[in-house]
């Protein structure tokens, strides 16, 4: 894989990057490391419910996808015909509403 070099750090750009870093570094706090043990802030039930909901949603989506893929030929034909009928009905309604 060939890396594309756009040339941003050539010439005077190093100068501006250095100035930017020197301006930003003093604004950072000295003590960015963690200060002791984590604090217990509340119940873990909400997090567990969040993950359980994501799992249930994933299972429902998987079930729906697998059920939809395993339709029989007659079910697919019924769906196609219903879609075509819907398009015809919408086009007829659009034509009738435009002529009034």
Secondary structure, DSSP 4 states (H G I P E B T S, - for coil): -PPP---TTSTTHHHHHHHHHHHHHTTS-S--S--SSPP--S-SHHHHHHHHHHHHHHHHHHHHHHHHHT--HHHHHHHHHHHHHHHHHHHHHHHHHHH-
